[in-house]
Amino acid sequence: MSLLITDLHAAIDGTEILKGLNLEVPKGEVHAIMGPNGSGKSTLAKVLAGHEDYQVTSGSVSMDNQDLFAMEVDERSRAGFFLAFQYPAEIPGVSNANFLRAALQARMPKGEDLDAVEFYKEMRDKMGKLGMDQKFTGRAVNEGFSGGEKKRNEILQLMMLAPSYAVLDETDSGLDIDALKVVAEGVNTMRSPARGFLVITHYQRLLDYIVPDVVHVMADGKIVKTGGKDLALELEEKGYDWVKEELVTS
């Protein structure tokens, strides 16, 4: 079972960003995508999540043999898709606790109710593992949070929702080294044979803490090179121009 992307083309305002992207993320594996600015990494994340500004012009995406594009945004989430945003949105007036309770209740079989006592126990336990103060249960989602607090909150959502596939879009952006370690530890606790991860990042430093099984390099809307975890170290040493030069000469 996997998240399978086949010959994906997508555009925004008539400009093609994804240009025949192919990628497979099996359950039980962590895949990383690296690439320069403008290569289409965040566009891929938003297209998978169903962002309305992006138009899929051709290609397909399946999640455990289900057509992802046949689902509405909320259906994708309930089916097991999760996106941690590069810039998490604020939701004024909705507390973290109520937000997560509603999301989990939506995943329950019809007629079943979430156990409130167990829910709060689990949430507080996971907040403790992420170094989050208990007061965040009653605060509006991401409102007034620092960059690091928002990213920890995204990982809290990941840990509570336990999706089948998680896409992390530059989760390391804006994090100091201590916050990065905490967030990475939260992600690592969620690694499982029942879950696939796609980690999008510019920098190798995140991959010191979330060690990938496979590294992909993205350029001009496509995956142009794939390798093991050492590929990230090569990119750190040689830069993205090395990949471009290799493509020209190969």
Secondary structure, DSSP 4 states (H G I P E B T S, - for coil): -EEEEEEEEEEETTEEEEEEEEEEEETT-EEEEE--TTSSHHHHHHHHHT-TTEEEEEEEEEETTEEGGGS-HHHHHHHTEEEE-SSPPPEEEEEHHHHHHHHHHHTSPTT----HHHHHHHHHHHHHHTT--GGGGTSEETTT--HHHHHHHHHHHHHHH--SEEEEESTTTT--HHHHHHHHHHHHHT--TT-EEEEEES-TTHHHHS--SEEEEEETTEEEEEE-THHHHHHHHH-HHHHHHHHHH-
